[in-house]
Amino acid sequence: MAAATSGRPRPRPLPRRFYLPDAREVAPQLLNKVLVKGRRRARIVEVEAYVGGGIDPGSHAFGGLTRRNSTMFGPPGHLYVYFTYGMHWCANVVCEPAGTASAVLLRAVEPLDGLEEMRSLRPRARSDLDLCSGPAKLCQAFSITGADDGSDLVAGVVAGALRIVDDGTPPPDRPTATTRIGLSAGADLPWRWLVPGSAHVSRRAVSR
């Protein structure tokens, strides 16, 4: 990756300590960070927080530790990938120390580089605005599958591996906060955050 310009620091993977807080604290701070895989780069514009401890009925960890959600209980800074509706992958970033289930769902990103590759992986996308405007679309565009479950986003990053970097663009001062999408339980919790005005989010929202 080329060095940053305009006085900004060279983009670097987020450190482990970034992911140590509760997912509800980490989620809005992930906005405007950059998802990278090979030549593909995209800015994170929409996220949702999910926590365990029996307080979030919309979370996979609500009922405790299982084989499916074990990565969510693992160390912070890892990727939790799950299959949903029998057809789609969804990617989450694990937060808090190991043993505490907490994760941020990556809902939508704004493509920056590598669009041709994304288009080839998302042939049904109606436009570039549709390339990554949803968690399943995002995973398709970045070739994220169950094989990536448990991947470390911080340590041991090799060329071509998925990572999240800070390119010097700060998160919004006042991100749009609203309720989460597609849940049968916990849908009233305002734990979804978006970059205000972004045309790349999965669904527009009114700030709460």
N, C-alpha and C positions, 0 to 999 in steps of 0.2 A: 504494500500500500504506500502511495506517495506521501511524503511529509506534508503536514498541514501547512496552510498558508495563512496570511493575514494575522500573524502573531499567535495563532491558536496552537496548543500543544499537539504533538503527534497522537492520533487516536490510539488508545490502549484499552485492553480488556478491563472491565470493572473489577476492582479487588474483592476478595472474599468478604471483607467487612461491610461492603455495600449491601450485601444480601442478609446480614445478620438480624436486622429489625423485623418486626411483624410485616406480613405481606401488605397490610393496609397502609403502612408507611412507605414501603419500598415501591409499591405500584405507581403512584404519581411521580416518583423520582425517576422511574424508567422512561417516562415520556421524553421524547427527543433524543434518547440514546439510539445507537445504530446497531442493527442486527447484520452480521456479516457471515458469509459463507463463500469462500473463493472470491470470485469477482462480483458476486451479488451483494449489494448493500441496500438497506432500507431503514428509514427512520421510524421508530416506534411511535404510533399516534393514538393507540387505544389499548387499554389493559383492564383486567378485572382481578380483584383480590379474593382469595379463598383461604379460610383458616380452619383449624381443627378444634379440639378441646370441647366438642359438643355444643358450640355456640353458632355454628354456621350450617344450617340444614342443606344448603346448596353445595357444600363441599364434599368431595369424595372421601374425606377423612372424618366426616361427621359420625360414622359408626365405628371408628377406630381403625387400627392397622389391619390391612389385608395384603394379599399377594399383589393385587393390582396397584394399590396406592403406596406401596412400600417406599418408592423413591421420594414421595412427598414428605416422608418422615426422616429422610436422610439429611446429610450435611447441606448447608446453603451453597448457592452458586452452581447447582447442578440442574439438569434439564429433566423435567417430569413430562413424559409424552404418553398420552392415552388414546385409545380408539373409541370413537363414539358413533352412534346411529348405524353401526355395522359397516361404515364406509369412510369415515374421516379420522385423521389424526389431529390432535391439538397439542400445542407446546406450552409448557409452564416453566417458570423459573422458581426453584425452591428457595425459601427464605427461612430464617431463624435457625438456631442450633439444632443438630441432629436429635431426633426424638420428639420434636414439636412439628406437627404438620402445618405447613403454611406455604402457599405458592401463589404466583402471579401468572394468570393466563395472558398470553400475548394474543390480542384480538385482531389487531390490524397494524400494518406498517405502510409507509410511503416509499415506494421504490426510488432508489437514487442511482444505482449502477447495476449493470448486468441484466438490463430489461429484456434483451433478446433471449437470454437463457430462461428467464422467468416466463416469457411468452410461450416458449416452446414447451414448458412444463404445465402451462395453464392455457391450452388451446381454446378452451371454451370461454375464456374471459372476453367480455364484450368490449372492453377498453382497458387502458393502463390503469384507470381508476379502480377497475375490478380485479386487478391482479392479486392484491393482498388484502382486500377489504373484508376480512373475516378470518377466524382462526384456522379453518380448514384450508382456505385459499392460501393463506400465509405458509402453511406447512407444505402444500404442493409446490409453491413457487421456490421454496428453500430446500426441497427434497428431505423434509423432516419426517421420519417414520418411527415405528416402535424400536428400531435398532438404535435410535439416538437416546432412548430412555436411560437416564442415569449419567449422561455425558457431563463432564466437568467443563463449565464455561470459563473457569479461572486458571487452573493449573494444567500443565501438560498440553497446552494448546498447540496443535501442529498446523502446518499449512493446509488450508482448505477446510478446517474444522469450524463448526458453528461457534460463534462467540458474540458477545454484546460489548460494544466499545463506546467510549465517551469521546466525541470529536470536538468538545468545547461548547456545544450548543446546550444551554441550560434548559431544564424543564420549565413549562409555563408557570408564571407567577400565580395565575388563577386557572388551573385546569378545570375543564367542565367535569362535574361529578354527577353521576346519575345511577339508576338501578341497573343491575346486571340483566343479561339477555338469555332467553331460552331455558329458564329454570322453572321447575314445578314447585320448588320450595326455596325459601330465602330470596325470592325475587324482589322483595321490598327493601332489601339492604342496598344503600347507595355506595357500593364498592366498585363502581366502574368509572374510569377516568379517561378523558380524551383531550387531545390538543385542540383548543378552541379554533373553530373555523376550518379545520382540516377537511378536505374533500375525500380523504382516503379512509375514513372510519367506516365501520360496518353498518352503522345506523346512526343517524343524527339524534341528538338529544338536547333537552332543555336543562340548563344548569339548575341544580337544586340548592 
